[in-house]
Amino acid sequence: MRKKVFIHCEITKREFDAKVLLSATAALEGFEIYLGNILGLRLTQIPRYSIYHHKDCTPDELNLNLFKNLKKNKIYITCQDEEIGLEEKKIFFTKLPIGVFYYRFGIKSIKLVDAILTWSNYDYKNLLKRFKNYKQRIFRTGSPRADLWSKKFENFYNSNNKKKYILVSSHTGGISFHKSFEEILEISKNAYFFKDKYRFDKLKKLYFEEYSNRTKYFFKLSNSLIKLANKFPKQQIIFRPHPVESLEKWKYIFKDCKNIIVSKENTSTYWMRRAKVLIQNGCYTSIEAANLGVDIITFLPSEIKKYAKPFSSSLGMQCKTYDDLFSTVNKFLKNEKRLEYMKIKKKNFKLVNERFDFPKEQSNSKKIVTVWQKITSKSENQYNLFQEFFFKNYIILKKIKYSLYKLFFKPKLDVDGKFQDISLDDVSVKIEILNKLLDKEKKIKFKLINNQLIKFYI
């Protein structure tokens, strides 16, 4: 009877591919993996002594209730923060008004989990320092996302389109968000000011200031890119909105620019493999670009500089105005100052490799699976046939219920939704590639439970 792992995916475009790699790696080690929108599907009947892998360890009401229920049912909990935190430059655990990473970890949540998985030695040593009494629960594994950012997995994204383009990765916010301002405030209050209305009211004006300045930046960025597209009509520009930004808003802004394609399809890593240059404003895509050797142009006018992620916004060639941006792109396309740009690329590569664990002999995914093997080793004989029978029938009922929901309610496709329906064709291609990359002897299999959940096994 296989041990089961339930991996929650919050944002498809950010982490789903990496979690497919993690699932495949775990399946090869004998685990049975269920990957998808675990919280959205309300998968409550998880068998005892399974593992639940979460996307953060924030001590908010949602996580604390979730973790307590899982522990009550004897389920192991592991967490890896998808917001990273490796952005912090001087202070790792920043508090408002500088940042919010301090609030993403707390004693209340850490005491309930079995393992915190870090991205590198940078967050590992800072977590050990802050949570000295929980050292045995903190593991330096690296992230599966960094696996895909490395050259080791460059064949993971297979495409017949070899055309190079200018890639723009947006982290704009403000009016570009697909959620309303009141929704954003409510989410922030629940996540970082749980039961502390006084502190929230005191710091609320910071959210107003940031929203206002990011909206000003929205105009500067869009106007600059329209000018750039007109200056270089033969250059194809791929504009990739952040997952929390509205696709339709950006499409409307660029509707008259024939050489700008606005897309939320695929992951940033997919687009990065064929980018000739990345234009960004403080986004994790710059970390991928730096490790892959893609040139980076960072466009940071005064309106957004204060709010940009400090580490990723420090990478690449810095531009403050449209004139700076045009001049830098023009020189790059004309292949001028290549020696200077090569020095910047080497510096970028060194910086990201000091702060992120990229796979060398062993993938980060394999290190995580090793932790899972360790924490479940004491429960080898705890599974029983009744649990297995009950769970199989529970999954069948979930599948029927989801099918009926889609049949009668016909939900519309939400292109701005965090979790997108799983594409069976897309997963098939990726598993075919992983079967060649990971293990020539064993073959990874998969089964789509519904559009929000997929099972991996051998």
C-alpha positions in Angstrom: 0.0 0.0 0.0 1.5 3.3 -1.2 2.0 6.3 1.1 0.0 9.2 -0.1 1.0 12.8 -0.6 -1.5 15.6 -1.2 0.1 18.7 -2.8 -1.9 21.9 -2.8 -1.3 24.2 -5.7 -2.4 27.8 -5.3 -1.3 29.6 -8.5 -1.1 27.4 -11.6 1.2 29.7 -13.6 3.6 30.1 -10.7 4.0 26.6 -9.3 2.0 23.9 -11.1 4.8 22.7 -13.4 7.3 22.6 -10.6 4.8 20.5 -8.5 4.4 18.1 -11.5 8.1 17.6 -11.3 8.0 17.1 -7.5 5.0 14.7 -7.9 6.8 12.7 -10.6 10.0 12.5 -8.4 7.9 11.3 -5.4 6.0 8.7 -7.5 9.3 7.2 -8.6 10.1 6.7 -4.9 6.9 4.8 -4.4 4.5 7.6 -3.2 1.0 8.1 -4.6 0.6 11.8 -5.3 -2.6 13.9 -5.5 -1.8 17.3 -7.0 -4.2 20.1 -7.4 -6.6 22.6 -5.8 -6.8 20.6 -2.6 -8.3 23.4 -0.5 -10.8 24.5 -3.2 -12.0 20.9 -3.6 -12.4 20.6 0.1 -10.6 17.2 0.3 -11.4 16.5 3.9 -11.1 12.7 4.0 -7.4 12.4 3.6 -6.2 9.0 4.9 -4.2 8.9 8.2 -0.4 9.1 8.0 -0.5 10.7 4.6 1.4 13.9 3.9 -0.2 17.3 3.2 2.2 19.7 1.4 1.1 23.4 1.7 2.2 26.6 0.0 3.0 28.6 3.1 3.2 28.6 6.9 1.4 31.9 7.6 -0.2 31.8 11.1 -3.6 33.1 9.9 -7.0 31.7 10.8 -7.3 29.7 7.6 -4.0 27.9 8.0 -4.3 27.4 11.8 -7.7 25.7 11.4 -6.5 23.6 8.5 -3.3 22.5 10.3 -5.2 21.7 13.5 -7.7 19.5 11.6 -4.9 17.7 9.8 -3.0 17.0 13.0 -6.2 15.8 14.6 -6.5 13.2 11.8 -2.8 12.2 12.2 -1.7 13.7 8.9 1.9 14.9 8.4 2.2 18.6 7.3 5.1 20.0 5.2 5.3 23.6 4.0 7.4 25.6 1.5 6.6 29.3 1.2 5.9 30.1 -2.5 6.4 33.8 -1.8 10.0 32.9 -1.1 11.3 35.7 1.2 14.8 35.6 -0.4 14.0 39.1 -1.7 14.9 40.6 1.6 18.2 42.4 1.5 19.1 43.7 5.0 16.4 42.2 7.2 15.1 38.8 6.4 11.9 38.9 8.4 10.7 42.4 7.4 7.7 44.1 9.0 5.4 46.8 7.6 6.1 49.4 6.2 9.2 47.7 4.7 7.7 44.3 3.9 5.4 41.5 5.2 7.6 38.4 5.3 7.8 38.5 9.1 4.0 37.6 9.2 4.4 34.6 7.0 5.8 32.5 9.8 4.9 32.2 13.5 5.2 29.9 16.5 1.5 29.0 16.3 1.8 27.6 12.8 5.3 26.1 13.0 4.4 24.0 16.1 1.7 22.3 14.1 3.8 21.3 11.1 6.3 18.5 10.6 8.7 20.2 8.2 9.5 23.6 6.8 11.3 23.3 3.5 13.6 26.2 2.6 14.8 27.6 -0.7 18.5 27.9 0.2 21.0 28.5 3.1 19.8 32.1 3.2 16.3 31.5 4.4 17.4 28.3 6.2 19.8 30.1 8.6 17.3 32.9 9.2 14.6 30.5 10.1 16.9 28.6 12.4 17.8 31.9 14.1 14.3 33.0 14.7 12.8 29.6 15.6 15.6 28.0 17.7 13.3 25.6 19.4 12.1 24.1 16.2 15.4 23.4 14.4 14.6 19.8 13.8 11.6 20.8 11.7 13.5 23.1 9.3 15.2 21.5 6.3 17.4 23.0 3.5 16.0 21.4 0.4 15.7 24.0 -2.3 12.6 24.4 -4.4 11.3 22.4 -7.4 10.7 25.8 -9.1 14.5 26.4 -8.9 14.9 22.9 -10.5 13.0 24.2 -13.6 14.9 27.5 -13.6 18.2 25.5 -14.1 19.8 24.2 -17.2 19.5 20.7 -15.9 15.8 20.8 -16.9 16.1 22.9 -20.0 14.3 20.2 -22.1 11.3 20.2 -19.9 9.7 22.9 -22.1 9.5 21.6 -25.6 8.4 24.0 -28.3 8.6 24.1 -32.1 8.5 27.9 -32.0 12.2 29.0 -32.0 11.4 32.7 -32.7 13.1 35.1 -30.2 11.2 37.9 -28.6 11.3 40.7 -26.0 9.7 39.3 -22.9 8.0 41.8 -20.4 7.1 40.4 -17.0 4.7 42.6 -15.1 4.5 43.0 -11.4 2.5 46.3 -11.6 -0.5 46.0 -9.3 -2.7 49.0 -8.5 -5.5 49.3 -11.0 -4.2 46.3 -13.0 -5.3 43.9 -10.2 -8.3 41.8 -11.2 -9.5 42.0 -7.6 -11.1 45.2 -6.2 -9.2 47.4 -3.7 -11.6 46.4 -0.9 -10.9 42.7 -1.6 -7.2 43.3 -1.5 -7.5 45.1 1.8 -9.6 42.3 3.3 -7.2 39.6 2.2 -4.2 41.6 3.7 -6.1 42.2 6.9 -6.9 38.5 7.4 -3.4 37.3 6.4 -1.2 39.7 8.4 -3.4 41.5 11.0 -5.4 38.5 12.3 -7.4 39.8 15.3 -5.4 43.0 15.4 -7.8 45.7 14.1 -5.9 48.5 15.8 -2.6 47.8 14.0 -4.4 47.3 10.7 -6.2 50.7 11.0 -2.9 52.3 11.9 -1.1 50.9 8.8 -4.0 50.9 6.4 -2.9 54.2 4.7 0.2 52.4 3.4 -2.0 50.2 1.2 -3.7 53.3 -0.1 -0.4 55.0 -0.9 1.0 51.8 -2.6 -2.2 51.3 -4.7 -2.1 54.9 -5.8 1.6 54.8 -6.8 1.3 51.5 -8.5 -1.6 52.9 -10.6 0.6 55.8 -11.7 3.3 53.2 -12.6 0.6 51.3 -14.6 0.3 54.4 -16.9 4.1 54.9 -17.2 4.8 51.2 -18.0 2.0 50.8 -20.5 2.7 54.1 -22.2 6.5 53.3 -22.4 5.8 49.9 -23.9 3.4 51.3 -26.5 6.1 53.8 -27.6 8.7 51.0 -27.6 6.5 48.8 -29.8 6.1 51.7 -32.3 9.8 52.4 -32.3 10.6 48.7 -33.0 7.7 47.4 -35.1 9.6 44.3 -36.3 10.3 43.2 -32.7 7.7 40.9 -31.2 6.9 41.7 -27.6 5.4 39.1 -25.3 3.7 40.8 -22.3 3.0 38.5 -19.4 0.7 39.9 -16.6 1.3 38.8 -13.1 -1.1 36.0 -12.0 -3.0 38.5 -9.8 -3.4 41.0 -12.6 -6.3 41.3 -15.1 -5.6 39.9 -18.5 -8.5 41.9 -20.1 -7.2 45.2 -18.7 -3.8 44.7 -20.3 -5.3 43.5 -23.5 -7.4 46.6 -23.7 -4.4 48.9 -23.1 -2.3 47.2 -25.9 -5.2 46.5 -28.3 -3.8 48.8 -31.0 -0.2 47.4 -30.8 0.0 44.6 -33.4 3.5 43.5 -32.2 2.5 43.2 -28.5 1.0 39.8 -27.5 -0.6 39.8 -24.0 -0.7 36.2 -22.6 -1.2 34.3 -19.4 -0.7 31.0 -21.1 2.2 28.8 -19.9 4.6 29.7 -17.1 7.3 32.4 -17.1 10.0 29.7 -17.4 8.4 28.5 -20.7 8.6 32.0 -22.1 12.1 32.6 -20.7 13.6 29.8 -22.7 13.1 31.8 -25.9 13.5 35.4 -24.7 16.2 37.6 -26.2 15.8 40.0 -23.2 13.6 40.4 -20.2 12.1 43.7 -19.2 10.9 43.6 -15.5 10.1 45.7 -12.5 11.1 43.5 -9.6 9.7 40.0 -10.3 11.0 36.5 -9.6 11.2 36.0 -13.4 14.5 38.0 -13.2 15.9 35.2 -11.0 15.1 32.6 -13.7 16.6 34.9 -16.3 19.8 35.5 -14.3 20.4 31.8 -13.9 19.6 31.0 -17.5 21.9 33.8 -18.8 19.1 36.0 -20.3 19.8 39.7 -20.4 17.7 41.7 -17.9 16.4 45.3 -18.2 14.8 46.6 -15.0 12.4 49.5 -15.4 11.9 51.3 -12.1 10.5 54.8 -12.2 10.3 56.7 -8.9 6.6 55.7 -8.4 7.4 52.0 -7.9 10.9 51.9 -6.6 9.8 52.0 -3.0 7.5 49.0 -3.5 9.6 46.8 -5.8 11.1 43.6 -4.5 14.6 44.7 -3.4 16.7 41.7 -4.6 15.1 41.0 -8.0 14.8 44.7 -8.8 18.5 45.1 -8.3 19.3 42.7 -11.1 20.1 43.7 -14.7 20.5 47.1 -16.4 18.6 49.8 -14.5 16.2 52.3 -16.2 14.3 55.1 -14.5 12.6 56.8 -17.5 11.3 55.9 -20.9 14.4 57.5 -22.5 16.6 55.2 -20.4 14.4 52.2 -21.5 14.5 53.1 -25.2 18.3 53.8 -25.1 19.0 50.5 -23.4 16.8 48.4 -25.6 18.2 50.1 -28.7 21.8 49.4 -27.7 20.9 45.8 -26.8 19.2 45.2 -30.2 22.1 46.8 -32.0 24.5 44.6 -30.1 26.3 47.6 -28.6 28.1 47.5 -25.2 28.1 43.7 -25.2 31.1 43.5 -23.0 29.4 45.7 -20.4 26.2 43.5 -20.6 28.2 40.3 -20.2 29.7 41.7 -17.0 26.2 42.4 -15.7 25.1 38.9 -16.7 28.0 37.3 -14.8 27.2 39.5 -11.8 23.5 38.5 -11.9 24.4 34.8 -12.1 26.7 35.1 -9.1 24.0 36.9 -7.0 21.2 34.5 -7.6 23.4 31.5 -7.1 24.5 32.8 -3.7 20.8 33.1 -2.6 19.1 30.2 -4.4 19.8 26.5 -4.3 19.9 25.3 -7.9 20.3 21.6 -8.5 23.7 20.1 -8.9 24.2 16.3 -8.2 20.7 16.0 -6.8 17.5 17.8 -7.7 15.7 19.9 -5.1 12.6 17.8 -5.7 14.6 14.7 -4.7 15.7 16.4 -1.5 12.1 17.2 -0.6 11.1 13.5 -1.2 13.9 12.4 1.1 12.4 14.6 3.9 9.0 13.0 3.2 10.5 9.5 3.5 12.1 10.5 6.8 9.0 11.9 8.5 6.8 8.9 7.3 9.4 6.2 8.2 7.8 5.6 11.6 4.4 5.0 10.2 5.3 2.2 7.8 2.7 -0.2 9.1 0.0 2.3 10.0 -2.0 2.1 6.8 -5.0 -0.3 6.6 -7.2 -1.8 3.9 -10.4 -0.1 5.3 -8.8 3.4 5.0 -7.7 2.5 1.4 -11.2 1.3 0.5 -12.9 4.3 2.0 -10.6 6.8 0.3 -11.0 5.2 -3.1 -14.8 5.5 -2.8 -14.5 9.0 -1.5 -12.4 10.1 -4.5 -15.0 8.4 -6.8 -17.8 10.4 -5.1 -15.8 13.6 -5.4 -15.3 13.0 -9.1 -19.1 12.4 -9.7 -20.0 15.5 -7.6 -17.6 17.7 -9.6 -18.9 16.3 -12.9 -22.5 17.1 -11.9 -21.5 20.6 -10.8 -19.9 21.3 -14.2 -22.9 19.8 -16.0 -25.6 21.8 -14.2 -23.9 25.1 -13.3 -21.5 25.3 -16.4 -18.9 27.6 -14.6 -17.2 30.1 -16.9 -13.4 29.8 -17.4 -11.8 32.4 -15.2 -8.6 33.4 -17.0 -7.6 35.5 -13.9 -8.3 32.8 -11.4 -5.3 31.6 -9.4 -5.8 27.9 -10.1 -6.6 27.0 -13.7 -8.2 23.7 -14.9 -5.6 21.0 -15.4 -4.9 20.2 -19.1 -4.6 16.5 -19.6 -2.7 17.1 -22.9 -0.3 19.4 -21.2 0.5 17.0 -18.4 0.8 14.1 -20.9 3.6 16.0 -22.7 5.4 16.9 -19.5 5.3 13.4 -18.1 6.6 12.0 -21.4 9.6 14.3 -21.1 10.1 13.5 -17.4 10.0 9.8 -18.1 13.1 10.4 -20.3 14.8 12.8 -17.9 14.3 11.1 -14.5 14.3 7.3 -14.8 14.6 5.2 -17.9 13.5 2.0 -16.1 10.4 3.1 -14.2 7.5 4.9 -16.0 5.4 7.6 -14.2 1.7 7.2 -14.7 -1.1 9.6 -14.0 -4.9 9.8 -13.9 -7.1 12.9 -14.0 -9.5 12.7 -11.2 -11.3 15.9 -12.3 -10.2 19.3 -13.8 -8.8 20.4 -10.4 -7.0 17.2 -9.2 -4.6 14.7 -10.8 -3.0 11.5 -9.4 0.6 10.4 -10.1 1.9 6.9 -9.4 4.1 4.1 -10.9 
